C-alpha cells in the first residue's frame, strides 16, 4: 500500500518537526517522571495514578508514531515554483462571492496545515477542491454545506 504524500510549506513542516521533537524529549521525560512518582507510592495493582500515567504514555507514543508516519510522507513545496496561472496548492486566491459581493483571499494548503483564521484552507475542503485548476476570471460553482455557491476568481498569487 502506498502512502499518501502530503505537501507542506516550510513553516508547516517546521511546526510538525518541532512538535515531534518536543514530544520525544520533554513529553517522554514528563511521562517517565509521572510513572516514577506513581510507582513510589506503593502497590501498583491499586494505584490509579500509575494506571493514568501508563495510559498517558500510550497516548503519547501513539501521537509520536502518528507524527513520524506523517513526516515520512511529507514533502516540502518550493513556493518559488508555483504556477500562478492556475489555482493549485500554495496559491493565494482572491475570490468574490457572486451572491453577496464579498471578496476573500485564501491560501490553499494541505489538510494538516489548514487554519481558517489564518486564511489557509485545505485543498480537500469543498471550496479548496472547487477552486483547484481554475484560472483568473473563471467562475466556480461550489457545493458547500450551505448549498451551491458561485465564486469568481479575481486573482491568483504565490
N, C-alpha and C positions, 0 to 999 in steps of 0.2 A: 504494500500500500504506500503510495507516495504522499509525502507531507504537503500540506497547504502552505505555500510560500506567502509570507506577509511582508509588505513593504513599509518602511518607516522613514520618517525624517531623521536627521541627525539628532535632534532634540528628543524625539520619541524613543529612539534606540538607546540613547544615553540614560534616559529615565528608567527603562527596563533593566539595563545593565547595573545601574546603581541600586535599584530595588533588590535585585538578586544578590548583589554583594552584601548589602545590609542584612538581608535575611540569613545569609550564610555565616556572617560574623556575629553581629550584635544579636540577631534573633536566636541563633543557636546557643549563644552564651547565656542569654536570659533564660531560656528554657532549661538549660543544664543547671543553672543556679536554682531555679524553682524546684526542679526534681530533687536536687541535693538537699534543699531546705525541707522539703516534704518527707524525704527519706529519714532525715534526722529526727523527725517527730515520732518515730516508733513503728509499730505494727503496720505493715503495708497492706494487709488484707482488709483493714477497715479505715484506710486513710484516704479520704475524699480529695484532699489537696494533691496527693500523689497521683491519683487517677486523673484529676483535672489537668495536671502538668503533663502527664503522658499523652492525654488527648490533644493538648495544645501542641505537643511535639509532633504528633502525627499530622495535624493540620499544617504546621509549619513545613514539614518535609514534603507534603503534597503540594504546597504552594511553590516551594523551591523546584520540585520536579516539573511543575507546570511552566514556570518561567524558563527553566533550562530548555524544555521542549520548544517553547515559543521562540526563544533566541536561536535555537539550532536551525530554524527555518526562516529567520528574519533576514531581510536584505535591505541595505541602505540605498535610498534613492538619491541620485545625483540631481539636485534641483536645477543645476545649470543646463541640463539636457532635456528639460521639459518642453514639449511641443505646445506652444500657446495658440496654435491654430484650431485645436480641438480640446474639449474638456477631457482631462484624464486625471489620474491620481496625482496629487500635489498641485493641481491647478487651483488658482484663486479665481472664482467665478462670481461675477456680479449678475444677479438675476432680478427680473421685475415680475411681480405677481400681476398678471393681466386683469384680475378681478378687482383688486383694491389699489393697484398702482404702487404698492410698497416695493422698494428695492432693498436687496440684501446681498452681502458678499460672504461667500463661504470658501473655505479651503477643503478640498476633498482629500481625505486621509484614510488609512487603514482603520478597521473596526476598533482595534485596541487603542488607537490614538484619538478617536472621536471625542470632542468636547464642545457641545453646542455653545456654551458660554464664551468659549474662546473663538467661536466662528469656524470650528472644524467639524465637518460632517463626514460620516463613513460612506465609502463607495458602495457599501452594502445596504444603506438606508434607501427608502423609496425615492427620495429626492436625489440622492447621490447616484443611484442606478439610472434614474431618468435623465440626468444631465450628462452622463458619460457618453463620449463620442459626438456630442453636439458642437456646432460652430457658432461663432458670434453672429447674432441676428436670428438664429433658429428659435423656433417655438418648441417647448417641451410640454407635452401633456403627461402629467404625472399622477398616478393613482396613489393617494395617501389615505390614511385612516379617516380624514375629514372629507374624503371624496376626491374627484378628479380636479386637479389644479393645473392651470396653464401659466407657464413661465416663459419669459423672453430672455435669451442670453444677451446681456448688454456688453459684457467684457470678459475676456479670459486672460489671466496673467499668471506669472510664476511667483 
